[in-house]
């Protein structure tokens, strides 16, 4: 996989997630372009590369998600919750990606649902454990359940968005230089 | 699980570095979002004239409340003139800046932190108060400030704000006749507070900042609006109120930040 392309795509996606994508917001949930890009990479890259890419994407989210630690406005950047959750989602996704067809929008949408659900579960779990020690949590005075449900709603919205955007992203497949993409035809992922 | 205070020494600067390339994209995205899906105001304002008039009326109400609150604090601490002048009484510098994005991540249910396109190069300081439309508090500047960007903590994320509740048309100049309250977040984007006062509480009352911990320029500014009142069974003379923030984080596109100037 071409890492510079992945890094640029991830940065653009995470930047748009915090701004333009909120046009598609339903309630408190909005789809995630970063997860769409991530699942596209997971579906096509080699397993080791895909896992590393997921951790890098999670790191980007962590770095751009400062946590409010005090009512007076103090913030701190915690590296870990999203990184671990993305790694968890990627590991689970890679275990069954052979069953999916790489070029099918439905397969990508299904993958987005599974990946986003696991990311929501992983993130909430890590933050919940952390909040037991420090009291800081991204849901503020709301509940972890609400935070998790928003993550689930995000999974559905991301899947719908991914199904529509796959043909557009797939036009740039040559740039991504996935391993073996020149030899394989569209079909089940390796 | 690691102590975040130790990690913050390097994670916060690293986050600022990563935020640099994303800033132009978020700025563009935010502008496009505002065009494609502007925030729907919960009230119906028909004409620009009505909007301007309402804004002007609110501003003068704020000035009136601010003057009353200021007088109360001055009378209380008349014996110490020096302390009065030091308590936010100095000059302030105003910085107007735009919201260029929100904090990334999967946080939902509560307002995210907002990224500003101004930073320490314009003199932003942690804890500086941000205003919308001159008289409504939008939030405070967060602790992490880079040269060209900073985070704004929306007012609905803040806790323990001391306010006074004013009716739509103030009937008395005696500030003590208006009930006070300390707002605590409910987790639903609103605050709740218990008010023990003989004064009549009505839905629609305006909660104005009366917290001495805030800069003096923020005193009397609008914080929220009472949307529900219910009695407390255990305390018949007290009531529990629910207050909705005047400024919603989703509705902000630009704000004005008041930075206290250092005394010579």
Boltz contact constraints between the chains, C-beta under 6 A:
constraints:
  - contact:
      token1: [A, 11]
      token2: [B, 21]
      max_distance: 6.0
  - contact:
      token1: [A, 11]
      token2: [B, 22]
      max_distance: 6.0
  - contact:
      token1: [A, 12]
      token2: [B, 25]
      max_distance: 6.0
  - contact:
      token1: [A, 14]
      token2: [B, 104]
      max_distance: 6.0
  - contact:
      token1: [A, 15]
      token2: [B, 22]
      max_distance: 6.0
  - contact:
      token1: [A, 15]
      token2: [B, 25]
      max_distance: 6.0
  - contact:
      token1: [A, 15]
      token2: [B, 26]
      max_distance: 6.0
  - contact:
      token1: [A, 16]
      token2: [B, 29]
      max_distance: 6.0
  - contact:
      token1: [A, 17]
      token2: [B, 104]
      max_distance: 6.0
  - contact:
      token1: [A, 18]
      token2: [B, 26]
      max_distance: 6.0
  - contact:
      token1: [A, 18]
      token2: [B, 101]
      max_distance: 6.0
  - contact:
      token1: [A, 18]
      token2: [B, 102]
      max_distance: 6.0
  - contact:
      token1: [A, 18]
      token2: [B, 104]
      max_distance: 6.0
  - contact:
      token1: [A, 19]
      token2: [B, 26]
      max_distance: 6.0
  - contact:
      token1: [A, 19]
      token2: [B, 29]
      max_distance: 6.0
  - contact:
      token1: [A, 19]
      token2: [B, 30]
      max_distance: 6.0
  - contact:
      token1: [A, 19]
      token2: [B, 33]
      max_distance: 6.0
  - contact:
      token1: [A, 19]
      token2: [B, 101]
      max_distance: 6.0
  - contact:
      token1: [A, 20]
      token2: [B, 29]
      max_distance: 6.0
  - contact:
      token1: [A, 20]
      token2: [B, 32]
      max_distance: 6.0
  - contact:
      token1: [A, 20]
      token2: [B, 33]
      max_distance: 6.0
  - contact:
      token1: [A, 22]
      token2: [B, 33]
      max_distance: 6.0
  - contact:
      token1: [A, 23]
      token2: [B, 33]
      max_distance: 6.0
  - contact:
      token1: [A, 23]
      token2: [B, 36]
      max_distance: 6.0
  - contact:
      token1: [A, 23]
      token2: [B, 37]
      max_distance: 6.0
  - contact:
      token1: [A, 28]
      token2: [B, 108]
      max_distance: 6.0
  - contact:
      token1: [A, 28]
      token2: [B, 109]
      max_distance: 6.0
  - contact:
      token1: [A, 29]
      token2: [B, 108]
      max_distance: 6.0
  - contact:
      token1: [A, 61]
      token2: [B, 104]
      max_distance: 6.0
  - contact:
      token1: [A, 61]
      token2: [B, 105]
      max_distance: 6.0
  - contact:
      token1: [A, 63]
      token2: [B, 15]
      max_distance: 6.0
  - contact:
      token1: [A, 63]
      token2: [B, 18]
      max_distance: 6.0
  - contact:
      token1: [A, 64]
      token2: [B, 104]
      max_distance: 6.0
  - contact:
      token1: [A, 65]
      token2: [B, 103]
      max_distance: 6.0
  - contact:
      token1: [A, 65]
      token2: [B, 104]
      max_distance: 6.0
  - contact:
      token1: [A, 65]
      token2: [B, 105]
      max_distance: 6.0
  - contact:
      token1: [A, 66]
      token2: [B, 103]
      max_distance: 6.0
  - contact:
      token1: [A, 71]
      token2: [B, 158]
      max_distance: 6.0
  - contact:
      token1: [A, 71]
      token2: [B, 159]
      max_distance: 6.0
  - contact:
      token1: [A, 71]
      token2: [B, 160]
      max_distance: 6.0
  - contact:
      token1: [A, 73]
      token2: [B, 140]
      max_distance: 6.0
  - contact:
      token1: [A, 73]
      token2: [B, 142]
      max_distance: 6.0
  - contact:
      token1: [A, 73]
      token2: [B, 153]
      max_distance: 6.0
  - contact:
      token1: [A, 74]
      token2: [B, 143]
      max_distance: 6.0
  - contact:
      token1: [A, 75]
      token2: [B, 142]
      max_distance: 6.0
  - contact:
      token1: [A, 75]
      token2: [B, 143]
      max_distance: 6.0
  - contact:
      token1: [A, 75]
      token2: [B, 144]
      max_distance: 6.0
  - contact:
      token1: [A, 75]
      token2: [B, 151]
      max_distance: 6.0
  - contact:
      token1: [A, 76]
      token2: [B, 4]
      max_distance: 6.0
  - contact:
      token1: [A, 76]
      token2: [B, 8]
      max_distance: 6.0
  - contact:
      token1: [A, 77]
      token2: [B, 11]
      max_distance: 6.0
  - contact:
      token1: [A, 77]
      token2: [B, 12]
      max_distance: 6.0
  - contact:
      token1: [A, 77]
      token2: [B, 15]
      max_distance: 6.0
  - contact:
      token1: [A, 78]
      token2: [B, 4]
      max_distance: 6.0
  - contact:
      token1: [A, 79]
      token2: [B, 11]
      max_distance: 6.0
  - contact:
      token1: [A, 123]
      token2: [B, 106]
      max_distance: 6.0
  - contact:
      token1: [A, 138]
      token2: [B, 107]
      max_distance: 6.0
  - contact:
      token1: [A, 139]
      token2: [B, 109]
      max_distance: 6.0
  - contact:
      token1: [A, 140]
      token2: [B, 110]
      max_distance: 6.0
  - contact:
      token1: [A, 140]
      token2: [B, 157]
      max_distance: 6.0
  - contact:
      token1: [A, 141]
      token2: [B, 185]
      max_distance: 6.0
  - contact:
      token1: [A, 141]
      token2: [B, 187]
      max_distance: 6.0
  - contact:
      token1: [A, 142]
      token2: [B, 109]
      max_distance: 6.0
  - contact:
      token1: [A, 142]
      token2: [B, 110]
      max_distance: 6.0
  - contact:
      token1: [A, 142]
      token2: [B, 187]
      max_distance: 6.0
  - contact:
      token1: [A, 146]
      token2: [B, 109]
      max_distance: 6.0
  - contact:
      token1: [A, 147]
      token2: [B, 109]
      max_distance: 6.0
  - contact:
      token1: [A, 150]
      token2: [B, 108]
      max_distance: 6.0
  - contact:
      token1: [A, 150]
      token2: [B, 109]
      max_distance: 6.0
  - contact:
      token1: [A, 151]
      token2: [B, 106]
      max_distance: 6.0
